[in-house]
Amino acid sequence: MRFGLLGAGRIGRIHGLNVAARGDATLVALADASHDAAASLAAVSGAKVASAEAILSDSSIDAVLICTPTDTHADLIEAAVSAGKAVFCEKPVDLDAARIRRCLDIVAKSGKPLMIGFNRRFDPNFSALEKRLRMGEAGAIEIVSVISRDPSPPPVDYVKRSGGLFRDMMIHDFDMARFLLAEEPVEVFALGSALVDPAIGAAGDVDTAAVLMRTASGKIAQISNSRRASYGYDQRIEVHGSQGMLRAGNIHETTVEIATGAGFRADPVQNFFLERYAGAYRAELDAFIAAVRDRRQPAPSGQDGLKAQILADAATESRRTGKPVAVALETI
């Protein structure tokens, strides 16, 4: 399969190198607004540097990876599917749910596959937990708990254009909660504070947040986010059910522990998402290529992206008003 890459920044570089490392795929061309970023990735991937327009119009390119800034995603998805390409796009499709709906209408009319980059579904540990959950090991699901805490906050300039913590950071956890619940939330309640960096609060956002969601049958999901974790990148999941509990913990730099009279001590947890989810990014690409080759719609789909965005919007509104917000994802 022949790929074009739009965006050669941090995440684009990961996807581009993953394509280039495969025996069944080729990174043909890449584009980026930064000449240096494009040239650097081209040098190590074997791809040529081209414009986005040239990549989209190249009939020899089968699929496009979209790793550009968020405000370009919807336009590029539409252009790519209209040009007959399969599309993988990093989350989110857009920060506006109405714009996402219009984009997905065009995708549906094109008949071309679209996959959204919720990579955490493909983490080997989280994926194994979900499979065992579906096998009934924990019984009927009662509470899903998702913890996601970054080692340090992003620059305030990034925060100002991110759409806010619920749409930028927690959107991954909304998708994971839906993935594990296997039932749509109908109500969202959110709390948020600026406890890490006062400048984030001054920018109108929060850096510490918790969300509760309830499904129609009464299942509960709880999500905890923070822009600061002094001990590293904190990524944990727990699902409590009628017959037991499944959980997936953090990954440490090594599995070595030391035991002394002072107790047990382990190495720190991995400190950055590119390390923590390296395997997930590779498995995500596996799933996309397999879906395209089998002529089936990949997952997470554009609809998954829309539903996560709607939950993020509901959480943003709930935090603003202090009241629960009803959602109707089943009707989408």
C-alpha positions in Angstrom: 0.0 0.0 0.0 1.3 3.4 -1.0 1.0 6.2 1.6 1.2 10.0 1.6 1.8 11.8 4.8 0.4 15.3 5.6 2.2 16.7 8.6 5.8 15.7 9.6 5.8 17.0 13.1 6.1 14.8 16.3 3.1 12.5 15.6 3.5 12.6 11.8 7.1 11.4 12.2 5.9 8.4 14.3 3.4 7.4 11.7 5.7 8.0 8.8 8.5 5.9 10.2 6.1 3.1 11.1 4.9 3.0 7.5 8.5 3.1 6.2 9.5 0.2 8.5 6.9 -2.1 7.0 7.4 -4.6 4.2 3.9 -4.3 2.9 3.7 -0.5 2.7 5.7 2.4 1.3 5.8 6.1 2.3 5.8 7.7 -1.1 5.6 11.4 -0.2 5.2 13.8 2.7 4.3 17.4 3.1 4.8 19.9 6.0 4.7 23.6 6.4 8.2 23.4 7.9 10.8 22.6 5.3 13.2 21.4 7.9 10.7 18.9 9.4 9.8 17.6 6.0 13.4 17.3 4.9 14.4 15.5 8.1 11.7 12.9 7.9 12.2 12.4 4.2 15.9 11.7 4.7 15.2 8.8 7.1 12.0 7.4 5.5 13.0 7.4 1.9 9.9 9.5 0.9 10.0 12.5 -1.3 8.9 16.0 -0.1 5.9 17.3 -2.0 3.0 19.7 -1.5 -0.2 18.5 0.0 -1.9 19.2 -3.3 0.5 17.0 -5.2 0.0 14.2 -2.7 -3.8 14.4 -3.0 -3.7 14.5 -6.8 -1.2 11.6 -7.1 -3.3 8.6 -8.3 -0.6 6.2 -7.3 -1.1 7.0 -3.6 -3.6 4.7 -2.0 -3.9 6.2 1.5 -3.2 9.5 3.3 -2.2 10.0 6.9 -3.3 13.3 8.2 -1.2 14.6 11.1 -1.5 18.4 10.6 -3.0 21.0 13.0 -6.6 20.3 14.1 -8.1 23.2 12.2 -7.0 21.6 8.9 -8.3 18.1 9.5 -11.8 18.3 8.1 -10.8 20.1 4.9 -8.0 17.6 4.3 -10.2 14.6 5.0 -12.8 15.9 2.5 -10.1 16.5 -0.1 -8.5 13.1 0.3 -11.7 11.0 0.1 -12.8 13.1 -2.9 -9.5 12.2 -4.5 -10.2 8.5 -3.9 -7.9 8.0 -1.0 -8.4 5.9 2.2 -7.8 8.2 5.1 -6.2 7.9 8.6 -6.6 11.1 10.6 -5.3 12.0 14.0 -8.0 13.1 16.5 -10.0 15.2 16.4 -11.8 15.6 13.0 -12.6 19.2 14.2 -13.4 21.0 17.4 -16.9 21.8 16.2 -19.4 18.9 16.1 -21.5 20.4 13.3 -18.3 20.7 11.1 -17.6 17.0 11.9 -21.1 16.0 10.8 -20.7 17.8 7.4 -17.3 16.2 6.9 -18.6 12.7 7.6 -21.5 13.2 5.2 -18.9 13.8 2.4 -16.9 10.8 3.6 -20.0 8.6 3.5 -20.9 9.7 0.0 -17.4 9.0 -1.2 -17.5 5.4 0.1 -13.9 5.7 1.2 -12.6 4.4 4.6 -11.8 6.8 7.4 -10.1 5.9 10.6 -9.6 8.3 13.5 -6.4 8.1 15.6 -7.6 7.0 19.0 -4.5 5.0 19.5 -5.1 3.9 23.1 -7.6 1.3 21.9 -4.6 -0.5 20.4 -2.3 -0.4 23.5 -1.5 -4.1 24.0 -2.6 -4.0 27.7 -5.8 -2.0 27.2 -6.7 -4.1 24.2 -6.2 -7.3 26.2 -8.3 -5.9 29.0 -11.1 -5.1 26.6 -11.0 -8.6 25.0 -11.2 -10.3 28.5 -14.0 -7.9 29.4 -16.0 -9.0 26.4 -15.3 -12.7 27.4 -17.1 -12.0 30.6 -14.2 -12.4 33.0 -15.4 -9.5 35.2 -19.1 -10.3 34.8 -21.5 -7.5 34.0 -19.8 -4.1 33.9 -20.7 -1.7 36.7 -17.9 1.0 36.9 -15.3 1.9 34.3 -12.4 4.1 35.7 -9.9 5.8 33.4 -6.9 7.7 34.8 -4.8 9.9 32.5 -2.3 12.4 33.8 0.5 14.1 31.9 3.9 14.6 33.4 3.7 18.4 32.9 1.4 21.0 31.3 1.8 22.1 27.7 2.6 25.8 26.9 -0.2 28.2 27.5 -0.1 29.2 23.8 -1.0 25.6 23.0 -3.8 25.6 25.6 -5.3 28.7 24.0 -5.8 27.0 20.6 -6.4 23.4 21.9 -10.2 23.7 22.5 -9.7 23.0 26.2 -8.7 20.0 28.3 -12.0 18.1 27.7 -11.6 18.4 23.9 -7.9 18.1 23.7 -6.7 15.7 26.4 -9.8 13.9 27.8 -11.2 13.1 24.3 -9.0 10.0 24.3 -10.5 8.9 27.6 -14.1 9.5 26.4 -13.3 7.2 23.5 -11.8 4.6 25.8 -14.8 4.8 28.2 -17.2 4.2 25.3 -14.9 1.3 24.0 -15.0 -0.4 27.4 -18.6 0.3 28.3 -20.0 -1.0 25.0 -23.0 1.1 25.8 -23.4 4.8 25.1 -23.4 7.4 27.9 -26.6 9.4 28.3 -25.5 11.9 30.9 -22.2 13.7 31.6 -21.2 15.7 34.7 -17.8 17.5 34.9 -15.7 19.4 37.4 -12.5 21.2 36.6 -10.0 23.5 38.2 -6.7 25.3 37.4 -4.4 23.9 40.1 -1.2 23.3 38.1 -0.6 26.6 36.2 -2.6 29.8 37.0 -1.9 30.9 33.4 -4.0 28.0 32.1 -6.9 29.3 34.2 -6.3 32.8 33.0 -6.6 31.4 29.4 -10.1 30.1 30.3 -9.1 26.4 30.6 -8.6 23.9 33.4 -5.7 21.6 34.1 -7.3 19.3 36.6 -10.6 17.6 35.9 -13.0 14.8 36.7 -16.0 13.5 34.7 -18.8 11.1 35.6 -20.9 9.5 32.9 -24.0 7.3 33.2 -25.5 4.9 30.6 -29.2 4.2 30.2 -28.8 0.9 32.1 -27.0 2.6 34.9 -23.4 1.7 34.2 -21.0 4.4 35.4 -17.7 5.7 33.9 -15.4 8.0 35.8 -12.4 9.8 34.2 -9.6 11.6 36.0 -7.3 14.0 34.2 -4.4 16.2 35.3 -1.8 18.2 33.4 0.8 17.3 36.0 2.0 14.0 37.5 5.3 14.4 39.3 6.0 10.6 38.9 5.6 10.4 35.1 3.0 9.6 32.5 0.1 8.1 34.4 -2.1 5.8 32.3 -4.4 3.3 34.1 -7.7 1.6 33.5 -9.9 -0.4 35.9 -13.2 -2.1 35.1 -15.3 -3.3 38.1 -18.0 -5.9 37.3 -20.4 -8.2 39.0 -17.9 -11.1 39.2 -14.6 -9.3 39.6 -12.3 -6.5 38.4 -10.0 -6.1 35.4 -7.2 -3.5 35.5 -4.2 -2.4 33.5 -1.5 -0.4 35.2 1.4 1.9 34.2 4.4 0.7 32.3 7.7 1.3 34.1 11.1 2.0 32.5 12.2 -1.4 33.6 10.6 -4.2 35.6 13.5 -4.2 38.1 12.6 -3.7 41.8 14.8 -3.3 44.8 13.8 -4.5 48.2 15.5 -3.1 51.4 14.5 -2.5 55.0 12.8 0.7 53.7 10.5 -1.3 51.5 10.1 -2.1 47.8 11.2 0.5 45.1 10.6 0.3 41.3 11.9 2.3 38.4 9.9 5.3 37.3 7.0 4.9 34.9 7.6 5.9 31.3 7.5 9.6 31.0 6.1 10.5 27.6 3.3 9.3 25.4 5.5 8.5 22.4 7.3 5.9 24.6 4.2 4.7 26.4 2.1 4.1 23.2 4.8 3.1 20.7 3.3 -0.3 20.4 -0.2 1.1 20.1 0.8 3.3 17.2 2.2 0.3 15.3 -0.9 -1.8 16.0 -3.1 1.1 15.0 -1.4 1.1 11.6 -1.8 -2.7 11.3 -5.6 -2.3 11.8 -5.9 0.5 9.3 -4.0 -1.4 6.5 -6.0 -4.6 7.2 -9.3 -2.8 7.1 -8.5 -1.0 3.8 -7.2 -4.2 2.2 -10.3 -6.2 3.4 -12.6 -3.4 2.0 -14.3 -2.8 5.4 -14.7 0.3 7.5 -12.0 0.7 10.0 -12.5 1.4 13.7 -12.3 3.8 15.4 -14.5 5.4 12.7 -15.5 8.9 12.0 -18.6 8.3 14.0 -16.5 7.4 17.0 -14.7 10.6 16.5 -17.9 12.6 16.5 -19.3 10.8 19.6 -16.1 11.5 21.6 -16.4 15.2 20.5 -20.0 15.4 21.6 -19.0 14.0 25.0 -16.2 16.5 25.3 -18.6 19.3 24.4 -21.0 18.1 27.0 -18.3 18.0 29.7 -17.2 21.5 28.7 -20.8 22.7 29.1 -21.3 20.8 32.4 -18.2 22.3 33.9 -19.4 25.8 32.9 -22.9 25.4 34.3 -22.2 23.0 37.2 -25.1 20.8 36.0 -25.3 17.4 34.3 -25.7 17.4 30.5 -27.8 14.9 28.7 -26.5 13.4 25.4 -28.1 11.2 22.8 -25.3 9.3 21.1 -27.5 6.3 20.1 -29.3 8.6 17.6 -26.2 9.4 15.7 
